[in-house]
Amino acid sequence: MTHLTHILKYKVISFVKSTFDLRFVTIARGLGSLMLFGGFAVGAYVLSNEITRFILEQTRTGLYLYHRFISMMLFVFFTAVNLGNIIVSYSTLYKSSEVSYLFTKPVSYSNIFVLKFLDNFLYSSTTLFLVAFTVLLGYGSYFGYPWYFFAGVMLFVLVPFMFLSACFAVLVLMAIMKITSRWGFRRVMGLLFGVYFVFIYLFFKFSNPIELVEEVNRYYPNIDQYLSQMTPGFLSYLPNHWVSEFLFYVARGDLARALPFAGILLGVTFGAFVIVLLVANRFYYLSWLVSLEVQASKSAPYSMMKTSFFDFRNRSVFSPQIEVLLKKEFFSFLREPSQWIHLLVMVILTIIFVMSIGNLNLRLRVTEIQLMTYLVLFGFAGFLSCSLSLRFVFPMISLEGQAFWSVLSAPLDRQKLYLTKFLLGFFIVFVLAELVAIAVNIPFVRLSAGRPLLLYFGMYSAFWISLSIVAINLGFGGYFPSFNEKNPIRVSSTQGATLTFLVSLVYLVTVVAIVILPLTRYLESLFIFRQFNLSSIVQPGTLLAVVSTSLVGFSAYVGLKSLQRDF
Amino acid sequence: MIELRNVTKKFGSFTAVNSLTLQVKAGEFFGFLGPNGAGKTTTIKMMAGLFSPTSGEIVINGHDVVKDHLAAKQTIAYVPDQPFLYDKLTGREFLYFVGGLYKMARGVLHKRIEELIGHFEIGEWVDKRTEDYSQGMRQRITIAAAMIHDPKTLIIDEPMIGLDPRSAKIVRDTLKEQSQKGVSIFMSTHSLPVAEELCDRIGIIKNGKLVFCDTQDKLQVYKQQYDGKFESVFLELTK
């Protein structure tokens, strides 16, 4: 324990010294960040508050159903934190040079584990804490909760909820490392994918948001009473259910029924942490040795794709410079498991979403309900672009790392380098964004008896959104580089990345504000037969293009300027 | 040919390089020495285009490295003090990568890479990922990559770090060979014997200012004023 506090002390000193740097540039940058964070906090608060008001008052959805939606969102949140932690923990616990260094010192394995586990949890969850807290503020202030409610829920419900997810993540990771020594890395990763896929499938089979939306459409407005009979039994064993039930009973003023759910969550989290410590004490060092073996087994001479397009010895139609840049990006991506695994997970989840949403059967011809459904789906699609870009585009320049000297000292136009990265990022995000845009709009095309206007507008918006979001992430990724960080997930969790994500969200809210009016008019034209002029969609479409182009230009300027800086 | 004219580099209020003026002719081997933090790496990074000078001009082979940086870089090879490579690429892939950046023709590049692999004796591990390389292996790949496009000017920061005796000899011989071929070499080093052995002219920098810049012959004269050792001259000048 003495070791732990000793090392923590120096980590805190290092953090404080690097954070509270009193140079003018740092202070100005800090103030800028603070203003942006503040703006985001206010925005998230207002948004969460208004959504709660809209759902409970305008759509008359009811407390129970609203909390079922919250439960589903929390499940997605829990899974995202869990998967993210598995991937980040691998780097933090097994590939960090700090761990190798500490293992040579007389420090117990469990102390090293706790240190890196907390490091990992706090580092990767700072932004999520902020998001969770501001959303909670907006939600809670609708019900008029006192200040201590927010502090209490944050400390005793949401933080334990995320901590529990992180505990599961390291348990799974240590199990993977243990099994890897017997089964091999690829087989274990395949198994892990299978298990997660089945788990997510089962959850959405028994608690399907699409079904829920369809039931709302079918039984509106008497949905609350009807759906209260539908809760599947197994949901009560999931932590997201405990949190949503806690919030639900607090909202109903029934604290006696709410508190046991918080108690269960706290107890399980504490138990999980104790189990993690016991397992780590027994297996952490052994599994670290396994990770070294996995690394060593990869050091055999490489013969992969020697005859393919990607072989550096072959040439294609591209100029030599573009070609080697593309190949370098390709191999750097493919040979870093945390990159392709994470992309694969996101693509699979997107495909599940696309397949589910494409079959959504909307029946209700009420403008408010369908506007909300559309905006939720539209928001999700935009959020997906933001997340993808933050995770894969933002780190693109940072991942050049210290080897960037080889590119910067070569006779290569930096605009060419920037454009190559931009097009690569844009290609991935654009394809997925268009897929989602089509899927989101298909149910609405059906609802409007085959009129494709909304589909075209959705695809048009997806183009501008993906273009702008990729531009923001690449430009700001260059402005806030972390050349010493090799882990892309950690690059995506830096303060600069958080700011970039917030800027992306602000842009997304702006887009929603641009499309909300024409969308309302269009839905009204369908449901109450009001006249709808094409100009109603051309004007916001033009505005969207102008706003996006300006943002793309500004971001490219920031990114290119940052490439001119001293390296 | 390298020309530095009144080059200054400031980081905030700190002046790392102060009005540095010097010239390295074609085929000349110039050794750049100085204590830690004297401004050697900063000077070299400005020449390689990684830092921009606060004031002054750097002209390499007739091209200004700021205004005409692409043309200047086409003629330069830079070897950094720390041989960082792209971890996920193999050594051979890295060589192809660098060759592509210099727009080398495919056939020429194949041939050149095979030559360099043989010359630097790296065939055994050149197809492994560079993340598994030792410091010396990385250094050899970096120097091989620098030679790939037959540069007119070599800018090298601490080339001998981490090299075993055999590799160090290969690198020394290669540098001598290049110099004899007419390549200008600007080498920063902490190793006084290496500088004495290889360089035609030596410059010593202290606190960003050049405190000594002369030929080997003149250096011999200076040495006699002390105890005949270059180390004593260096310590006195950088005191």
Interface residues (C-beta under 8 A of the other chain):
Chain A: R23 K298 S299 A300 P301 Y302 S303 F312 R313 R315 S319 P320 Q321 E323 V324 L325 K327 K328 F331 S332 R335 E336 G401 Q402 A403 W405 S406 V407 L408 S409 A410 P411 L412 D413 K486 Q564 D566 F567
Chain B: G12 K45 A48 G49 L50 F51 S52 H69 L70 A71 K73 Q74 I76 Y78 P80 Q82 F84 L85 Y86 D87 K88 L89 T90 R92 E93 F94 Y96 F97 V98 G99 G100 L101 Y102 K103 M104 R106 H110 W125 D127 K128 R129 D132 A145
